[in-house]
């Protein structure tokens, strides 16, 4: 069995006791069969990974004792994923893969052709936590509340550029890798549209903003969940921490 990793939103310091809630205690004792005295790995999204010893377990919770740090905190590059929620399981997939691929924030966006008007934000946040636990990450991207696209753009910090994945460019001769290679590093957000595509009003609004860069994701039209993974992968490979500057 691999190392048990658990996200706990609590401050870390050597020897410090860390409380477990009922769900965490059940997971460790009832699901993973971890005995009192056993060691696990914990992280809080801020202080890296730590070794911890299970000191007590009960139906209402338990307690860990922190031993020592075992891995440094590694934060992702400053890229956000903005996406229109789709069917439940595919939205879950987008959140999980965004966390795995190193998104610094995950922001659901309501668009004209969105097929859902609400999200279960806490459930989506739990999926981001699970992805970090399972993939060895020490950072958990926050999942924002659903916000309408006009409201999002009205309050946008123009220093953060938006990479707009436009399905209308599918099949265009411009290669996405070469397009990205000509763009500056720095804070970015990737915008993925709904299954029904962008409305004409949205196209005009996005196309008129100087901080929005329109991009193709290649010769084929992708489903929304595939587009999110493809766009994050492209960005990481060209502008992100898969391709750090040579002087780093």
C-alpha positions in Angstrom: 0.0 0.0 0.0 1.3 3.5 -0.9 1.8 6.3 1.6 -1.3 7.7 3.2 -1.6 11.4 2.5 -4.2 13.6 4.2 -5.0 17.3 3.7 -5.7 19.1 6.9 -6.4 22.8 7.0 -4.5 23.6 10.2 -1.2 25.3 11.1 1.9 23.0 11.3 4.8 23.1 13.8 7.0 20.3 15.2 5.3 18.5 18.0 2.1 20.3 17.5 -1.1 18.3 18.0 -3.5 18.5 15.0 -7.2 17.6 15.4 -9.0 15.3 13.1 -12.7 15.7 12.4 -15.1 12.7 12.3 -14.8 12.2 8.6 -10.9 12.2 8.7 -10.9 9.8 11.7 -13.3 7.4 9.9 -11.1 7.5 6.8 -7.9 6.7 8.7 -9.3 4.1 11.1 -12.3 2.7 9.3 -11.3 2.8 5.6 -7.5 2.7 5.7 -7.3 0.6 8.9 -4.5 2.8 10.3 -3.7 1.9 13.9 -3.0 4.4 16.7 0.7 5.0 16.6 1.0 4.6 12.9 2.6 7.3 10.7 1.0 9.1 7.8 1.9 12.2 5.6 -0.1 15.4 6.0 -0.1 18.8 4.2 -2.1 22.0 4.6 -1.4 23.7 1.3 1.0 26.2 2.9 3.8 24.4 4.9 4.8 21.5 2.7 4.4 17.8 3.6 4.9 16.6 7.2 5.2 13.2 8.8 2.6 12.8 11.5 1.8 10.1 14.1 -1.8 9.0 14.8 -2.3 9.6 18.5 -6.0 8.9 19.0 -9.0 7.9 17.1 -12.7 7.9 17.9 -16.2 8.2 16.3 -16.2 12.0 16.8 -12.6 12.6 15.7 -9.0 12.1 16.7 -5.6 13.7 16.9 -2.3 13.6 15.1 1.1 14.6 16.4 3.4 16.3 13.9 6.9 14.9 13.7 8.9 16.8 11.1 8.6 18.2 7.6 9.4 15.7 4.8 8.9 17.8 1.6 8.9 21.5 0.9 5.9 23.5 -0.2 5.7 23.6 -4.0 3.2 26.1 -5.4 2.0 26.1 -9.0 2.7 28.8 -11.5 0.2 31.6 -11.6 -2.4 30.3 -14.0 -6.2 30.1 -13.3 -8.7 27.9 -15.1 -12.0 29.6 -15.9 -14.6 27.1 -17.3 -18.3 26.8 -17.9 -19.6 23.9 -15.8 -21.0 20.9 -17.7 -22.5 17.6 -16.6 -21.7 16.6 -13.1 -19.1 13.9 -13.6 -17.4 15.8 -16.3 -17.2 18.9 -14.2 -15.7 16.8 -11.4 -13.1 15.5 -14.0 -12.2 19.1 -15.0 -11.6 20.1 -11.4 -9.5 17.0 -10.6 -7.3 17.4 -13.7 -6.9 21.1 -13.2 -5.6 20.4 -9.7 -3.2 17.7 -11.0 -2.0 19.9 -13.8 -1.1 22.8 -11.6 -3.9 25.4 -11.8 -3.5 28.0 -9.1 -7.3 28.7 -9.0 -10.3 27.0 -10.5 -13.2 29.4 -11.3 -16.6 28.2 -12.7 -18.1 30.7 -15.1 -21.8 31.1 -16.1 -22.1 31.8 -19.9 -25.0 32.4 -22.3 -25.0 28.7 -23.4 -24.2 27.1 -20.1 -26.3 24.0 -19.3 -26.2 24.5 -15.5 -27.0 27.4 -13.3 -25.5 26.2 -10.0 -22.6 24.2 -8.7 -21.8 22.3 -5.6 -18.7 24.3 -4.7 -17.8 22.4 -1.6 -18.0 19.1 -3.4 -15.8 20.4 -6.2 -13.3 21.7 -3.6 -13.3 18.2 -2.1 -12.3 16.8 -5.5 -9.4 19.3 -5.7 -8.3 18.1 -2.3 -8.5 14.5 -3.3 -6.5 15.1 -6.4 -3.7 16.8 -4.4 -3.7 13.9 -1.8 -3.4 11.2 -4.5 -0.9 12.9 -6.7 1.7 14.0 -4.1 0.9 17.7 -4.3 1.3 20.2 -1.5 -0.9 22.9 -2.9 -4.8 22.8 -3.2 -6.3 25.2 -5.7 -9.3 27.1 -4.4 -12.5 26.6 -6.3 -14.5 29.8 -6.6 -18.3 30.3 -6.6 -20.1 30.3 -9.9 -19.9 33.8 -11.4 -21.5 35.2 -14.6 -19.0 36.0 -17.4 -20.0 39.8 -17.6 -19.5 40.2 -13.9 -16.2 38.4 -14.0 -14.8 40.5 -16.9 -16.1 43.8 -15.3 -14.0 43.2 -12.2 -11.0 41.7 -14.0 -7.4 42.7 -13.2 -6.0 43.5 -16.6 -2.5 42.5 -15.5 -3.7 38.9 -15.6 -4.1 38.0 -19.3 -6.8 35.6 -20.4 -6.1 32.8 -22.9 -9.5 32.3 -24.7 -9.9 28.9 -26.2 -12.1 29.5 -29.1 -13.5 26.5 -30.8 -14.2 28.6 -33.9 -10.5 28.5 -34.6 -10.4 24.7 -34.8 -8.7 23.7 -38.0 -7.1 27.1 -38.4 -3.5 27.0 -39.8 -2.1 28.7 -36.7 -0.4 26.1 -34.5 -1.2 26.6 -30.8 2.3 25.8 -29.6 3.8 28.5 -31.8 1.1 31.0 -30.8 1.9 30.4 -27.1 5.7 30.7 -27.7 5.1 34.3 -28.7 3.3 35.3 -25.5 4.9 36.7 -22.3 5.1 34.8 -19.0 3.4 36.1 -16.0 -0.1 35.7 -14.5 -2.6 34.1 -16.9 -6.1 32.6 -16.9 -7.4 30.0 -19.4 -11.0 30.4 -20.5 -12.9 27.3 -21.6 -16.4 27.7 -23.0 -19.6 25.6 -22.6 -20.7 22.6 -24.6 -23.1 24.9 -26.6 -20.2 27.2 -27.6 -19.9 31.0 -27.2 -22.8 33.3 -28.0 -22.2 36.1 -30.6 -22.4 38.7 -27.8 -19.7 36.9 -25.8 -17.5 36.6 -28.9 -17.8 40.4 -29.5 -17.1 41.2 -25.8 -14.1 38.9 -25.5 -12.7 39.9 -28.9 -12.7 43.6 -27.9 -10.6 43.2 -24.7 -6.9 43.9 -25.0 -6.0 41.5 -22.2 -7.7 38.6 -23.9 -5.7 36.4 -26.3 -7.7 34.2 -28.6 -6.2 30.7 -29.3 -6.9 27.5 -31.2 -6.5 24.2 -29.5 -5.5 22.4 -32.7 -7.2 21.0 -35.8 -10.0 19.2 -34.0 -13.0 20.5 -32.0 -12.7 19.2 -28.4 -15.3 18.6 -25.8 -15.2 21.1 -22.9 -13.5 18.7 -20.5 -10.9 17.7 -23.1 -10.3 21.3 -24.0 -9.6 22.2 -20.3 -6.9 19.5 -20.1 -5.4 20.3 -23.5 -5.2 24.1 -22.8 -3.6 23.6 -19.3 -1.2 21.1 -20.8 -0.2 23.5 -23.6 0.2 26.4 -21.2 2.3 24.4 -18.8 4.5 23.1 -21.6 5.3 26.5 -23.0 4.7 29.2 -20.4 4.5 27.2 -17.1 6.8 25.1 -14.9 7.2 22.4 -17.4 9.4 24.8 -19.3 11.1 27.1 -16.8 13.2 30.0 -18.0 16.8 29.0 -18.7 18.2 31.2 -16.0 16.1 29.4 -13.3 
